Amino acid sequence: MKQLVAVAPREAQLLEYEDRAIQPNEVRVKVKYASPKHGSELADFRGETPFLEEQYDPEWQMFLPRDPSEAKGVKFGEWNLGNQWVGEIIEVGSSVKDYALGDMVCSYGGIRETHIVNAVDNFRLRKVPAGMSWKNAVCYDPAQFALSGVRDANVRPGDRVAVIGLGAIGQIAAQMAKRAGASYVAVADPIAIRREVALQAGIDAAFDSMTQDIGLELKKATNKMGVDVIIETSANVHALQSALRGLAYGGTIAYVGWAREFKGGLNFGREAHFNNAKIVFSRAASEPNPDYPRWDRKRVEEVCWEMLSSGWIDCEHIVAPVVPFEESAEAYCEYVDQHPESSIKLGIIVDEQ
């Protein structure tokens, strides 16, 4: 059997692996579909992540250097690339009561032919109901960050909203804002196919951030007022400057993207200084949730799964392109790393039989 492995920075290969025997609390799953991340995982793949030489210390709540004797945060040659998968249970441990042979399930993990998963008290092993698209299922993770961005920005019915950056998180956030009652939802991205997919989902307007002044366009569309909320998922420095220009006085920017170091292009002495802008840094995985104890990561995940499994969110055109497992190494390098303008969220067909 094979799995997709990052063998070096910006280099992926399909390498062989062997499965072990399952424990009583586990199930073995034959993977049928899978998908990688296009954001934080890509930073690791390129060797640009702070986790290589540092680690985030939850006690100090800051990045601190790793001990020189400690392994780096990314182990090239071992790291199984991928984020979400959908598959069929083909073996069940003796202690497992809530899952059966033949169940279709979805969970976190790399792109490979099988997964062994704890199946006792594991709410992240989701049963895929009949009729649910596998493309919706593999958007389980980005949907959580989209929902957190919408919630952290306090989007309310009637608000005018803009979403900048139309990867999977941005696409889903735009749909959520529209369905939550926003009176106007605009999106911005330099990639034409991403703008087209958002418009197909019912979004009101789409702007090209390479050729248009996004801030000015948002002011024009709102009679000079600006939008109440901007959800920024691109982590691009120029996108944040545009967001500050297009935001209404006193409005909120939910900064969802995982940024790298900004080395120019951001000036808080312009619109931010005059317009009472608020920026909230939004991350679904950080605990406690801003609305704890009513909300936590588990509740975010449960709500997102319901949205996806019911079809309230439509990811059919977000997962594109879709390639066979045998081409996943080349496709990962092509569509995720080298030419992201050719994709939104890469889908992998591992075994459709």
C-alpha positions as CSV (number, residue, x, y, z in Angstrom):
1,M,0.0,0.0,0.0
2,K,1.1,3.6,-0.6
3,Q,0.7,7.0,1.0
4,L,1.6,10.5,-0.1
5,V,4.7,11.7,1.7
6,A,6.6,15.0,1.8
7,V,10.1,13.7,1.3
8,A,11.8,17.1,1.2
9,P,10.6,20.8,1.1
10,R,8.4,21.2,-2.0
11,E,8.8,17.5,-3.0
12,A,6.1,14.8,-2.7
13,Q,6.2,11.1,-3.5
14,L,4.0,8.0,-3.1
15,L,5.8,5.7,-0.7
16,E,4.9,2.2,0.5
17,Y,3.8,1.5,4.1
18,E,2.6,-1.5,6.0
19,D,-0.5,-1.5,8.3
20,R,-0.4,-3.0,11.8
21,A,-3.0,-5.1,13.5
22,I,-5.9,-3.0,14.9
23,Q,-6.5,-2.6,18.7
24,P,-9.9,-3.5,20.2
25,N,-11.0,0.2,20.2
26,E,-10.1,0.8,16.5
27,V,-11.4,0.3,13.0
28,R,-9.6,-0.1,9.7
29,V,-10.9,2.1,6.9
30,K,-10.3,1.7,3.2
31,V,-10.0,5.2,1.9
32,K,-12.0,6.2,-1.1
33,Y,-11.5,10.0,-1.3
34,A,-9.2,12.5,0.3
35,S,-8.0,16.1,0.2
36,P,-5.1,18.2,1.5
37,K,-5.0,21.6,3.1
38,H,-3.9,24.5,0.9
39,G,-2.9,26.9,3.7
40,S,-1.1,26.0,6.9
41,E,-0.1,22.6,5.5
42,L,1.5,24.3,2.5
43,A,3.7,26.4,4.8
44,D,5.0,23.2,6.3
45,F,5.5,21.7,2.9
46,R,7.5,24.7,1.7
47,G,9.6,24.7,4.9
48,E,8.4,28.1,5.8
49,T,6.6,27.3,9.0
50,P,7.8,28.6,12.4
51,F,7.2,25.1,13.7
52,L,10.5,23.9,12.1
53,E,12.8,25.6,14.6
54,E,10.2,26.8,17.2
55,Q,7.1,25.5,19.0
56,Y,4.1,27.2,20.3
57,D,4.1,26.9,24.1
58,P,0.5,26.8,25.4
59,E,1.6,27.8,28.9
60,W,3.5,30.9,27.8
61,Q,1.2,31.4,24.9
62,M,4.0,32.3,22.6
63,F,6.5,30.7,20.2
64,L,9.8,29.6,21.9
65,P,12.9,27.9,20.4
66,R,13.0,24.1,20.3
67,D,15.7,22.4,22.3
68,P,18.6,21.7,19.9
69,S,18.3,17.9,20.7
70,E,14.5,17.9,19.8
71,A,13.2,16.8,16.4
72,K,12.1,19.6,14.1
73,G,8.3,20.3,13.8
74,V,8.2,18.8,10.3
75,K,9.7,15.4,9.6
76,F,10.4,15.2,5.8
77,G,10.5,11.7,4.6
78,E,7.9,10.6,7.1
79,W,5.1,13.2,7.0
80,N,2.0,11.8,5.3
81,L,0.5,14.8,3.5
82,G,-3.3,15.4,3.7
83,N,-6.1,16.7,5.9
84,Q,-9.4,14.9,5.4
85,W,-10.5,11.6,3.9
86,V,-13.7,9.5,3.3
87,G,-13.7,5.8,3.3
88,E,-15.4,2.4,4.2
89,I,-14.8,0.5,7.4
90,I,-13.4,-2.9,6.5
91,E,-12.4,-4.2,10.0
92,V,-13.9,-3.5,13.4
93,G,-12.2,-4.0,16.8
94,S,-14.0,-6.0,19.5
95,S,-14.7,-3.0,21.8
96,V,-16.3,-0.9,19.0
97,K,-20.0,-0.5,19.4
98,D,-21.0,2.6,17.4
99,Y,-19.6,1.6,14.0
100,A,-20.0,-1.5,11.8
101,L,-18.4,-3.1,8.7
102,G,-19.4,-1.2,5.6
103,D,-20.1,2.2,7.3
104,M,-18.9,5.2,5.3
105,V,-16.9,7.5,7.6
106,C,-14.9,10.7,7.4
107,S,-12.1,12.0,9.6
108,Y,-8.7,13.7,9.7
109,G,-5.6,12.2,8.3
110,G,-3.2,11.9,5.4
111,I,-3.7,10.8,1.8
112,R,-3.2,7.0,1.8
113,E,-5.0,3.8,1.0
114,T,-6.0,2.9,4.6
115,H,-6.5,4.5,8.0
116,I,-6.6,2.9,11.4
117,V,-8.7,5.1,13.7
118,N,-9.9,5.1,17.3
119,A,-13.6,4.4,17.2
120,V,-14.5,4.6,20.9
121,D,-15.7,8.0,22.1
122,N,-14.2,9.7,19.0
123,F,-16.6,12.4,17.8
124,R,-14.2,13.3,15.0
125,L,-14.9,10.0,13.3
126,R,-18.0,11.1,11.4
127,K,-20.5,8.7,9.8
128,V,-21.2,9.9,6.2
129,P,-25.0,9.7,5.7
130,A,-26.4,8.4,2.4
131,G,-26.7,11.1,-0.1
132,M,-23.9,13.3,1.3
133,S,-21.3,14.3,-1.2
134,W,-17.8,13.2,-0.5
135,K,-16.7,16.7,-1.5
136,N,-18.8,18.2,1.3
137,A,-17.3,15.7,3.7
138,V,-13.7,16.6,2.9
139,C,-14.5,20.3,3.5
140,Y,-15.2,19.5,7.1
141,D,-12.0,21.2,8.3
142,P,-12.1,24.4,6.2
143,A,-15.8,24.8,7.2
144,Q,-14.8,25.1,10.8
145,F,-12.4,28.0,10.2
146,A,-15.0,29.6,7.9
147,L,-17.7,29.3,10.6
148,S,-15.4,30.7,13.3
149,G,-14.5,33.7,11.1
150,V,-18.2,34.4,10.5
151,R,-19.0,34.1,14.2
152,D,-15.9,36.0,15.5
153,A,-16.8,38.9,13.1
154,N,-20.3,38.9,14.5
155,V,-22.1,38.8,11.2
156,R,-25.7,39.7,11.6
157,P,-28.8,39.6,9.4
158,G,-28.7,42.7,7.2
159,D,-25.0,43.2,7.4
160,R,-22.9,44.0,4.3
161,V,-20.0,41.5,4.2
162,A,-16.9,41.0,2.0
163,V,-14.8,37.9,1.9
164,I,-11.2,38.3,0.6
165,G,-9.5,35.1,-0.5
166,L,-11.5,32.3,-2.2
167,G,-9.8,29.1,-1.2
168,A,-12.1,26.6,0.5
169,I,-12.4,28.6,3.7
170,G,-13.3,31.8,1.9
171,Q,-15.8,30.1,-0.4
172,I,-17.6,28.5,2.5
173,A,-17.5,31.7,4.6
174,A,-19.2,33.6,1.8
175,Q,-21.9,31.0,1.6
176,M,-22.4,31.0,5.4
177,A,-22.6,34.8,5.5
178,K,-25.2,34.9,2.7
179,R,-27.3,32.1,4.3
180,A,-27.0,33.8,7.7
181,G,-28.9,36.8,6.3
182,A,-26.3,39.2,5.1
183,S,-27.9,41.7,2.8
184,Y,-24.9,41.9,0.5
185,V,-21.9,39.6,0.2
186,A,-19.0,40.5,-2.1
187,V,-15.8,38.4,-2.6
188,A,-12.4,39.3,-3.9
189,D,-9.7,37.0,-5.4
190,P,-7.2,37.3,-8.3
191,I,-8.2,33.9,-9.7
192,A,-11.1,34.0,-12.2
193,I,-12.4,30.4,-11.6
194,R,-12.6,31.1,-7.9
195,R,-14.7,34.2,-8.4
196,E,-17.0,32.3,-10.8
197,V,-17.6,29.5,-8.3
198,A,-18.6,32.0,-5.6
199,L,-21.0,33.7,-8.0
200,Q,-22.5,30.3,-8.9
201,A,-23.2,29.9,-5.2
202,G,-25.3,33.0,-5.1
203,I,-22.8,35.6,-4.0
204,D,-23.7,39.2,-5.0
205,A,-20.5,40.5,-6.5
206,A,-16.9,39.4,-7.2
207,F,-13.9,41.6,-7.7
208,D,-10.5,40.9,-9.2
209,S,-7.9,42.0,-6.6
210,M,-5.2,42.2,-9.3
211,T,-6.9,44.7,-11.5
212,Q,-9.4,46.5,-9.2
213,D,-9.1,48.6,-6.1
214,I,-11.0,46.4,-3.7
215,G,-11.5,48.9,-1.0
216,L,-12.8,51.5,-3.4
217,E,-15.1,49.0,-5.1
218,L,-16.6,48.1,-1.7
219,K,-17.2,51.8,-0.9
220,K,-18.8,52.3,-4.4
221,A,-21.1,49.3,-3.8
222,T,-22.3,50.7,-0.4
223,N,-22.8,54.4,-1.2
224,K,-19.4,55.3,0.3
225,M,-20.2,53.6,3.6
226,G,-18.1,50.4,3.3
227,V,-19.0,46.9,4.4
228,D,-19.8,46.1,8.0
229,V,-17.6,43.0,8.1
230,I,-14.7,41.7,6.1
231,I,-13.5,38.1,6.5
232,E,-9.9,37.9,5.3
233,T,-8.6,34.4,4.5
234,S,-5.8,35.1,2.0
235,A,-3.2,36.2,4.6
236,N,-1.8,38.6,1.9
237,V,-0.5,41.9,3.1
238,H,-2.1,43.9,0.3
239,A,-5.5,42.1,1.0
240,L,-5.4,43.4,4.6
241,Q,-4.6,47.0,3.4
242,S,-7.6,46.7,0.9
243,A,-9.8,45.4,3.7
244,L,-9.0,48.4,5.8
245,R,-9.9,50.7,2.9
246,G,-13.2,49.0,2.2
247,L,-14.4,48.6,5.8
248,A,-17.1,50.8,7.2
249,Y,-16.3,53.1,10.1
250,G,-16.2,51.0,13.2
251,G,-16.5,47.8,11.2
252,T,-14.7,44.5,11.9
253,I,-12.2,42.4,10.1
254,A,-12.0,38.7,11.0
255,Y,-8.4,37.8,10.1
256,V,-8.7,34.0,9.4
257,G,-5.6,33.4,7.1
258,W,-2.4,32.1,8.7
259,A,0.0,34.9,7.7
260,R,3.8,34.9,7.1
261,E,6.0,37.8,8.0
262,F,4.9,41.0,6.4
263,K,7.8,42.8,4.8
264,G,6.1,45.8,3.3
265,G,2.7,47.0,2.0
266,L,0.9,47.5,5.3
267,N,0.4,51.0,6.6
268,F,-1.8,51.5,9.7
269,G,-1.3,55.2,9.4
270,R,-3.9,55.4,6.6
271,E,-7.6,54.2,6.8
272,A,-7.0,52.1,9.9
273,H,-6.0,55.2,11.9
274,F,-9.0,57.3,10.8
275,N,-11.8,54.8,10.6
276,N,-11.9,53.0,14.0
277,A,-11.3,49.6,12.4
278,K,-11.4,46.5,14.5
279,I,-9.4,43.4,13.7
280,V,-10.1,40.1,15.4
281,F,-7.7,37.2,14.8
282,S,-9.9,34.2,14.3
283,R,-8.8,30.5,14.7
284,A,-11.3,27.7,15.2
285,A,-8.7,25.5,16.9
286,S,-7.7,27.9,19.7
287,E,-9.3,27.1,23.0
288,P,-11.1,28.5,24.9
289,N,-13.4,29.6,22.1
290,P,-14.3,33.4,22.4
291,D,-17.8,32.3,23.4
292,Y,-16.8,29.6,25.8
293,P,-18.4,27.8,27.6
294,R,-21.3,27.9,25.3
295,W,-19.1,27.3,22.3
296,D,-16.0,25.1,22.0
297,R,-14.2,23.3,19.1
298,K,-16.5,20.3,19.5
299,R,-19.6,22.4,19.0
300,V,-18.0,24.2,16.0
301,E,-17.3,20.8,14.4
302,E,-20.8,19.4,15.1
303,V,-22.5,22.5,13.6
304,C,-20.3,22.4,10.5
305,W,-20.9,18.7,10.0
306,E,-24.7,19.3,10.1
307,M,-24.3,22.2,7.6
308,L,-22.3,20.0,5.3
309,S,-24.3,16.7,5.6
310,S,-27.6,18.5,5.2
311,G,-26.5,20.3,2.1
312,W,-26.9,23.8,3.7
313,I,-23.4,24.4,2.4
314,D,-22.5,23.2,-1.2
315,C,-18.9,22.3,-1.8
316,E,-19.4,20.5,-5.1
317,H,-17.5,23.1,-7.2
318,I,-15.0,24.0,-4.4
319,V,-13.2,20.6,-4.5
320,A,-11.5,21.0,-7.9
321,P,-9.6,19.6,-9.7
322,V,-10.1,16.0,-8.8
323,V,-7.3,13.5,-9.7
324,P,-6.6,9.8,-9.2
325,F,-4.5,8.6,-6.3
326,E,-1.7,7.5,-8.7
327,E,-1.2,11.2,-9.8
328,S,-1.5,12.7,-6.3
329,A,2.2,13.5,-5.8
330,E,2.5,15.4,-9.1
331,A,-0.9,17.0,-8.5
332,Y,0.0,18.1,-5.0
333,C,3.1,19.9,-6.3
334,E,1.3,21.3,-9.3
335,Y,-2.1,22.5,-7.9
336,V,-1.3,23.1,-4.2
337,D,2.3,24.4,-4.3
338,Q,3.4,25.6,-7.7
339,H,0.3,26.7,-9.4
340,P,-2.5,27.3,-6.8
341,E,-4.3,29.5,-9.4
342,S,-5.3,26.2,-11.1
343,S,-7.3,24.9,-8.2
344,I,-9.5,25.7,-5.2
345,K,-9.2,22.6,-3.1
346,L,-7.6,19.5,-4.6
347,G,-9.6,16.3,-4.5
348,I,-8.1,12.8,-4.7
349,I,-9.9,9.6,-5.7
350,V,-8.1,6.9,-3.9
351,D,-10.4,3.9,-4.6
352,E,-13.9,4.6,-5.9
353,Q,-14.8,0.9,-6.1
